[in-house]
Amino acid sequence: MKIEVKISKKRIDYEQSMQILEKRVDDVINGKKNELLWVIEHNSVYTAGASSKDADLIDKNIKTIKTNRGGKHTYHGPGQKVIYFVINLNNRGKNIRRLISNIENCIIEILNEYKIKGYADKKNIGIWVNNQKKLKKIAAIGIKVRKWIAFHGFSINVSNDLKKYNSIVPCGIKNMNVINMKYLNNTNYKNIEQIIIKKFLKIFL
């Protein structure tokens, strides 16, 4: 199995990235292209997943983009790494639960590289950290599966503006705070893309 790896240095608008992702899904289904791992950052955008509810919009004036990924409302923007993938589960066992577990372990390993302890939560999807005796969300996961091709991906809060989350109920979870890596460990994240790629390929190749 071959996974094409791409890193976009410039920020990409969300809708443009979805067009690229959907085209790759079709190409993988039709056997025209390999699987994909794509690390990017978005310009500021709020998105609403398949199970999103209007009640989770605190600021009713913000624009949201409907998307076919799983999950509810979230925010993407500068300082957050978004990791998109197109993975063929026909070749890897048709097991979505295992896929999510692998993604969770991938994120936990990325955080471990920076001495940040991340946890998966049985009730709430995503990766969490303990901070000041509270669980706070540091990474979100949202996937879609079509003909056993899994796509969309996950996002990791590295140095993004956490105030942006005040306009929504992130992932539909009330009374849960979000946090980023920079707040927990004020170090240099310049080469985090390479860490992300290494950990992902270790699990999925």
Stockholm file with secondary structure:
# STOCKHOLM 1.0

chainA/1-205         MKIEVKISKKRIDYEQSMQILEKRVDDVINGKKNELLWVIEHNSVYTAGASSKDADLIDKNIKTIKTNRGGKHTYHGPGQKVIYFVINLNNRGKNIRRLISNIENCIIEILNEYKIKGYADKKNIGIWVNNQKKLKKIAAIGIKVRKWIAFHGFSINVSNDLKKYNSIVPCGIKNMNVINMKYLNNTNYKNIEQIIIKKFLKIFL
#=GR chainA/1-205 SS CCEEEEECSSCBCHHHHHHHHHHHHHHHHTTSSCEEEEEECBCSEEEECTTCCGGGBSSTTSCEEECSSSSCEEEECTTEEEEEEEEEGGGTCSCHHHHHHHHHHHHHHHHHTTTCCCEECSSSCSEEEEETTEEEEEEEEEEEEETTEEEEEEEEESSCCGGGGGGBCGGGCTTCEECCHHHHCCCCCTTHHHHHHHHHHHHHC
#=GC SS_cons         CCEEEEECSSCBCHHHHHHHHHHHHHHHHTTSSCEEEEEECBCSEEEECTTCCGGGBSSTTSCEEECSSSSCEEEECTTEEEEEEEEEGGGTCSCHHHHHHHHHHHHHHHHHTTTCCCEECSSSCSEEEEETTEEEEEEEEEEEEETTEEEEEEEEESSCCGGGGGGBCGGGCTTCEECCHHHHCCCCCTTHHHHHHHHHHHHHC
//
